[in-house]
Amino acid sequence: MLNHRVYLSAPDVGPVEEAYVVEALRSGWVAPLGPQVDAFEREIATRAGTAHAVALSSGTAALHLALQTLGARPGTVVVVPTLTFVATANAVMYTGAEPVFVDCDPATGNVDVGLLAQLLRHLRVSRKRVAAVVPVDMFGSCVDYGELLPVCAAASVPVLEDAAEALGATYRGRPAGSFGRAGVLSFNGNKILTTSGGGMLVTDDALLAERARYLSTQARQPLPHYEHTEVGYNYRLSNLLAALGRAQLVRLDGMLTRRRALRERYAKLFAAVPGVRLLGDGDPGANCWLTTIVVDPDAAGWCAQDLAGHLAALDIESRPIWKPMHLQPVFAGTHAVLTGAAQRLFETGLALPSGSSLGDAQIGRVFGAIGQFLDER
Ligand SMILES: *Cc1c(COP(=O)(O)O)cnc(C)c1O
C-alpha cells in the first residue's frame, strides 16, 4: 500500500504550496533572490518578532554566518548544549572556534542554565574569549530565557538562539528566534514549515543582518564588476523555495494546531502509564514539533527501545532523542561540563510520529499500536 509507512515528521504540502511555486515559476524569477525571497523575509521577521530576516540555504548556513558575524574564529570559544542536532556544533567548527558542551535540564532537555553560569565564570577566570552562547529550543520548546539571558548578559557574551526547531513556539508570549542578538530558523524537510531545504537568520541588529547578507552572496562588493575583498559563501535561498515557504506560512497556524492536538492525545494516553513522561511537558508555548516520551524502565517495566521495536515492526517510525555531542566520535576530546542528564535522555527517550500531515487513519494506527504494546505488558 502506498504511503503505508508512518513517518516521524513528514512534509505537509498540498494545493496551496503548488499554486505558490507555480506562480513563482511563471513569474520568471527562478534565480536565487527575487520578490518571493523579499516577501518571505518580511513575513518571517513579522512572525519571529524581529526587525530583520535573511533567507538562507539552510539553518546550518544561518548558524555559520551568525557565529562568524559575532566574532567566532580560532582562539575563541562557543558554548553549545551537548543535547542538540549536530548542525549546532558543526557550525562552530566551520568558524575555527572551539566548541564547549554543556549538559541539559532533564525535565526539558534544554541547556542547564545553572551549569552554564558556572562554565561562563570558569571561562572568564581562564581568560577565554567567548564569542557566543548558542541555546537550542529543544524540539520546539523555548529555553527559560528569563534565567538564561541575565546569566549571559552578566558575562557580556552574546546569545545566538538556535530556534531551528521552534518556529511558532513562544516563551512568555514572545516568539522563538527573538531572544538573542540573533536567532536561527530551519525550513528543512522534517521541520514544522519546510522549503524542502532552507533557513533564516532573524535579528533586530541591522548591521549583523547586512553583514550576513553580504557574506551569503560571495562577499561581493557593490561594484559593476565582480570585486571581492574577503572570502564569502553561496548561502542564499532561491526564489522558488521562498514561494514554497510563503505558502507554508499561510498554513502555519493550522499545522501548529494539528501538532498540538496530537501532543494532547499522547499526553492523555501516557498520563495513565507508570514510568512514562513527556519531555518538556506543560510548556504552554511549545510548537510541539516532536512529541517525545521519556521512559523509566524500572517504573514502566519496559524500555523505550521495546516500544521502538514494536512500532518499527508495524512500519511506524520513531527515533531516540539526539545522541549528545560529547558522545559523538567526531567531538571526542572536546571540553564538556556534564551531569549525565543528556546521556540519560538519549538512553530513555523516544520521539513519536508528530507530523501535521498525519491523517486520521495513520493517527489511529499509531495509537492502536501503542495501545496494543501497553496491553501486552
Ligand atoms: C534542523 C536543525 C538545524 C539545522 O538546520 P538545517 O536547515 O537542516 O541546516 C540546526 N539546529 C537544530 C537544533 C536543528 O534541529
The ligand as a Gaussian input file, in Angstrom:
#p B3LYP/6-31G(d) Opt

LIG

0 1
 C       17.466000      21.174000      11.863000
 C       18.382000      21.795000      12.848000
 C       19.455000      22.599000      12.444000
 C       19.914000      22.720000      11.034000
 O       19.014000      23.164000      10.117000
 P       19.190000      22.774000       8.563000
 O       18.204000      23.677000       7.909000
 O       18.846000      21.333000       8.444000
 O       20.591000      23.067000       8.187000
 C       20.196000      23.241000      13.414000
 N       19.930000      23.086000      14.719000
 C       18.928000      22.293000      15.146000
 C       18.684000      22.186000      16.610000
 C       18.124000      21.611000      14.227000
 O       17.160000      20.798000      14.662000

